[in-house]
């Protein structure tokens, strides 16, 4: 699921001159997908081909959340060109909410819940990655208002996933990790220099802050995880590196190896972690 619909512009309106097909596999693939003739393979091992189901309207994304027998293979394409909302018309430097959202575009929460409904019926379990990718784009452009909007949309998606786990699974069998791949923009408070905190200006007002870069930085990001307790025990066994100001931190490549181990079965979250000296974390 994502953006890149060749038939829509960044304002959510259809276009008579289709844009790039690079995000849908090329024009031939797109045409076959729309016509239902795209050649596919068996994705679930039952010996039958599993054709793609194309979903490219908000109403159909919303239907996907509640359908009792969702299709096995879905390509969800939001009816928008570049991003869900970050590139929509309006003053990009304005406060969050100043420009009305495009109502024909699904929210990240709706896309997430639709994906969970498709994948959640697999008795073997599933892996789902959800990215609030336009947070990064807004920070590259130093757009405070759009950055806040995209962060709130990501927060809403996290809350939607949490509710799904509570009603459709449980925290003993489902692991949810929330983390950023990097920081962008070197965002700090309004005064010169680093390590100055962002200053609140009251409810309904954008905090006082300053971007000090328009690219990725090595600033540490937060990491959150909730799920089976043994996974936390395994995490505590990973050797930590030392930051001179903030202390111990986890290298993101170690987190990747942990996830790969959980997915491919080489790491059993129910098993006891290896014996090691007691961690400070």
N, C-alpha and C positions, 0 to 999 in steps of 0.2 A: 504494500500500500504506500502511496505517496502522491507527489505532485508531478508536473511535467506533461499535463494533458495537451496534446497538439491542437485541439479544437477550441481552446480557451485562452484568453488574455489574462494579465495579472489583475485586472479589475473584475474578473469572474464572468465577463461577457464572451459570448461565442465570437469567433473570427472567421471571416470568409477566406482568409489566407492562412491555412494551418502552419503552425510553427514547426520547430524541430521535432523529429521523431526519435531522437537519440535516447530518450528516457523510456521508450516503450518498445525498444528492440528494432527500430527501423520501420519504414512505411509498410513493407510487405508483411511484417509480423503484426503490425497494428491493424491492417486491413483484414488479415485472416482472423485476428482475435475478435474484431467486431462482427465478422460474418459467421463466427463459430466454427471455422474450418482449420484453426491452428492445430497442427499435428502435435500430439502430446504422448507421454508415456504413462505407465502405471506408477502411481505415486504411493500406493498403500499395499502393494503386494498381493492383490486379489486377482491378478491376471487380466484386469479390465483397464482400459485407458480412462484417465480421469481428466476430462476437458476443463479448460479454464472457464470460470464464470467472471465476466467483466462487470464491475460495479463502478459507475462514474457519475452518480448523483447523490446528493445528501440524503434524499428520501430512501434510496436503496441502502446506503450505509446504515441508516437508522433501522431499517427493516432487518438488516443482517444481525443486529444486536439481539433481536427477540425471536428470530425464526427457529423453529424446533429442529429442523433437519437442514442445517446449513450445507452449502456445497463443500466438497472436499478440497477443491483448489480454487482460490479466489485471487483475482488481480483487482485491487481497489485503487482507482485513480480519481483523485479529487478533481472537480471541474475547475481547474485553475492552472496557470502556467508554471510559476516558479516556487511560490511558498503558499501555505494556507492563507495567511493574512499579512505577513510582514511587508510584502511588496505592494499592498493594495494602495489605491490613490489616497491623497491627503498629505498634509505636512508631516514628513517623517521625523521632524524634530519636535513635534507637538507632544503634549502630555499623553499618557496612555488613555485610550478611550475617546480621544478627541475626534478621530475619524471613525465612522460607523463600520462595523465588521460586515464582510460580505456574507449574507445569510444563506446563500446557496452552497457554501463550502462547508463540509463537515468539520467538526472540531477534532482535535487530537484525541479527546476522550472517546468520542463516538467511533473513531477508527480503531482505537485500542480495544474497546468492548466488542466490536465486530470481529476483530481478529481473535479475541479470546473465545468467542462463541464458536468460531470455526475450529480452533485448535484444541479447545478444552474437552472435546469429546474423545480424544485419542486415549485409549486405556494405557498406552505406554508413556504418557506424559508429553510434554512439549517444551520448546524453548521459544521465547518471543522477545525481540528487542524493539523497544519503542524509543524514538529519538525526538526530542524537541529541538530539531536542528536549526531552526531560525533564530534561536537565542544567539548562536554563534554569528549568524549573518548580521543581526542587529548590533552586536558588539563590534564587529569589524567596521561597521559604518558609524559607530559611536552614537547610536540612536537610543537615548535613555528610555523614552516612552515606549517604543516598539520592543525594546529588550524586556521591559517590565511586563508588557502584554504577553510576550512569548513565554516568559517564566511562569506567569500565572496560568497560562494554558497547559504548561507542562505539569504544574502542581495539580491542576484539575484532573489530568490524566492519571497521576499517581494515586489520587484519592479514588478515582473510578476503579483502578486495578485493585486497590486495597479492598474496596467493597466487594468486588468480584471474588476475591480469595475468601473473604469471610462468608459469603453466601453460597459459593460453589465448590469450595475446597477447604483447606485449613492450613494453618502455619506450620503444621508438622510435616506436610508433604510438598508445600510450595515455597520457593525461595524468591524473594523480590529484592533486587539490588538497584539502588539509585546512585548514580555517580556521573560526573562529567569526564569527558576524555581529556579536556584541558581548559584553561581559562583563556579568555580573549578580551583584549582591551585594557588590561592592567587597571581595573576599576578600583579607585580609592576615594577618599573623602575630598572635600573641596579645597583644602589647603595644599600647598606645594609639598612634594616629596611622597615617598611611599609609606605604608603602614599607618596612614591617617584614616581613622574610621569614617564611614559614611555617616552624615548627620541628618537625623530625622527632622522634618519640618511640620509634623502634625498629620492627622488623618486627612486623606484626600489630597495631599501635596507630595510631589515628587521629592525624595530626599536630595540633599545637596551632595553631589558626587562629581568626580572628574575621571574621564578616560585618559590614560597616559600612553596609549598605544592603539594601533588599529590592526593588531595581529595577535597570534597566539603567544602566550607567555608560559613560563615555568612556575607560575604561582600555584601553590597547592590548592586542591579542590576538596570538597567534602565528600565523604563516602558513607552511605547508609545501607544497611541490610537487615531484612527481617525474614525469618523462616526457621527451619529445623535448627535446634540448638547446636548439634554437632558441627554444622557448617561454621558457626562462630568459633568453635574450638579449633577447627582447622585453620581459620584465618589467623588466630592468635599464634599459631606455630610458624607462620611465614616470617622469615628474618626481615626486620625493619631497617630502613635507612634513617639517617639523621639529618634533619634540617637545623641549621644553627640558630634559628629563631623560634621555630614551632615544634622542635623535638622530633619524635619518631613519625615516620610516614611510610605508607605502603606503596611500593612500585606498581604501576598499573599493569606491567607485563606479568607480575606474579598473580594479580587478580585474574588475568586472562587464562593463565595456566590452571588456576583453581576451577574456573568455569568449564574449561575443556575437560578436566578430570571428572567433574560432576556429570557432564553431558555424555561422555563416552563410556562411563562406568568404571574408569580406572581409579576413581576416588569415591569411596562409599561414604556418604554423609552420616550413615548410622554407625560406622565403625569408630572406635576410639582413636584419637589423634596419636601420632608417635610420641614416645616419651621424650621430654625436653625440659630444660630448666624453665621455671615459672616465668611467664611474661609479665612485663610491667603494665601492659595494656589490658 
